[in-house]
């Protein structure tokens, strides 16, 4: 038993180091082409996309393993989703909106365990099934109303802190949500994925965790139009 535990520990330690090195490659690309406020320089990135392609290939060659922690998997799939989305835009740039593409979330373009999967599969069949609603503020759909594309990779270490920061930033961004005591005009993310946040009461409680404005049962809710213009 001890030898098995030691073997698993060695595997885990090796992957922790390897994953950080791999995600550092993604961070280097984000730091080069994404501003602190999340605007992406797709035109310049399109001319220098080899490292992005290497990163995605590295993810494909190092798929999740049984001994991974939940945070390992969250980092892997959040980063994969964001990187593949950027690659999709670059492959079709210049482009006004991701919605100009035919079935962008259904097209199978990422290899996972020798099987091609789509962005929709990563989001709905993997990330959402991890029962972590804050992923909706970490993944980016290359659009103005989406959560900001961070210019650093998500890492397993400190994952809770990263998700907390992304969620707090998104909820308190007045271009994404307008929250007062009387009324919440929310991002349609809260409508499309309402079941991930629970009942209306649970959704209010979730929002109260991140905003200084206390919303109550009497606070009305509606939803803002979603701006699908490219985040450039």
ABEGO torsion letter per residue (X at the ends): XAAAAAAAAAAAAAAAAAAAAAAAAAAAAAAAABBAAGBBBAAAAAABAAAAAAAAAAAAABBBBAABBAAAAAAAAAAAAAAAAAAAAAAAOBBABAAABBGAAABBABBBGGBBBBAAAAAAAAAAAAGBAAAAAABBAGBAABBBBBABBBBABGAAAAAAAAAAAAAABAAABBBBAABBBBBAAAAAAAAAAEBAAAAAAAAAAABABBBBAABBBBBBBBBABBBX
